[in-house]
Amino acid sequence: MKKINQYIESVFTAPDPLLDDVLASIEENGMRQISVPPASGKLLTMLASISGAKRVLEIGALGGYSGICLARGMAEDGTLTSLELVDDYAQLAHRNLTEAGFGDRVTYMTGPALDCLEQLADRDETFDFFFIDADKENYENYLEACIRIAENGALIVCDNVLARGTVAHETAEPAWHTETMKTFNKILADHPKLESLLIPIGDGLTVSIVK
Ligand SMILES: C[S@@+](CC[C@H](N)C(=O)[O-])C[C@H]1O[C@@H](n2cnc3c(N)ncnc32)[C@H](O)[C@@H]1O
């Protein structure tokens, strides 16, 4: 997995000083380096662009790396709503999106994402593109909440669904979220409202279409 990802990245991703600055800002602020890797970021940009995403919702902002990737792919009049537990992280992400030229097209909501999703549903807000990348224990809850506010044909993309490759290795010691992700992947695959596939880029991204 690691070698394949390194190969894909070396061939298909170009140096990106702006995203490097985001990573540096995360380092400077003593935060964990857990942004999506460059190839996953590029895939997010491409998916948002191919789907013509206009109303994008992200769960888990951190320093704004994936937010910039999503914003780069959105339609010209597209907007991003980003949910983040930690207020300082949301502020850093907003500074970085502003630096990237998207400051006026992103809104941050801070606090537990499930509460924010409830508020969005209460306000009858709907979205055509979702990116789920926060606490893994809540993925199933996030999925259901996203489906509730999804437009027909919306895309739902979820990160870390390979759990560092451990979901595929029966004999490997269960590691970080192995069982959670195995269960979650089955839910996606069998969900009557979704058509889904797992793309093994980075730590694995599932892409689902809401039927
Ligand atoms: C893996 S990081 C997100 C990385 C980001 N998507 C990127 O690639 O640039 C996960 C983020 O989810 C946030 N988070 C964790 N639990 C959360 C919750 N219950 N509600 C909202 N955000 C949460 C964390 O604070 C962290 O910033």
The ligand as an ORCA input file, in Angstrom:
! r2SCAN-3c Opt
* xyz 0 1
  C      -8.393     13.878     10.173
  S      -8.708     15.473     10.777
  C      -9.421     16.275      9.381
  C      -8.425     16.538      8.300
  C      -8.974     17.425      7.195
  N     -10.185     16.841      6.630
  C      -7.943     17.573      6.113
  O      -7.699     16.573      5.400
  O      -7.389     18.684      5.963
  C     -10.133     15.222     11.793
  C     -10.720     16.516     12.312
  O     -12.004     16.192     12.862
  C     -12.196     16.982     14.012
  N     -13.203     16.302     14.865
  C     -13.028     15.241     15.690
  N     -14.167     14.921     16.310
  C     -15.098     15.783     15.860
  C     -16.474     15.981     16.139
  N     -17.134     15.213     17.011
  N     -17.113     16.978     15.499
  C     -16.462     17.777     14.611
  N     -15.160     17.636     14.309
  C     -14.487     16.660     14.933
  C     -10.820     17.041     14.655
  O     -10.728     18.147     15.534
  C      -9.911     17.157     13.432
  O      -9.648     18.491     13.116
*
